[in-house]
Amino acid sequence: MERGMTVAEILASDKEMLSATDISGILRIHPSRITFYAQTGQLPFPAMMSGCRAKIPKAGFLKFIGYGGESNERK
């Protein structure tokens, strides 16, 4: 399985949308499973499909894992 991004890498990234591969290391779930959950609406954070790829808003994902706000500090 691909490594994905760390929380620090996501925080430092200027990407607005994350991929299933980007978040797979943090969630410890294979990217294809994340995509399946996005397709079926079973993710506990915002996600949308673009063709066959899951797109996850960075802000919504960070809020789900306990990061967010103006300073991106852990809450």
URDA-V323378 format. One record per helix or strand. SS is the DSSP state (H for helix, E for strand). FROM is the first residue (numbers start at 1). TO is the last residue. If there is no record, write none. Layout:
SS & FROM & TO
SS & FROM & TO
//
This chain:
H & 7 & 12
E & 17 & 19
H & 20 & 27
H & 31 & 39
E & 48 & 50
E & 53 & 57
H & 58 & 64
E & 67 & 68
E & 73 & 74
//
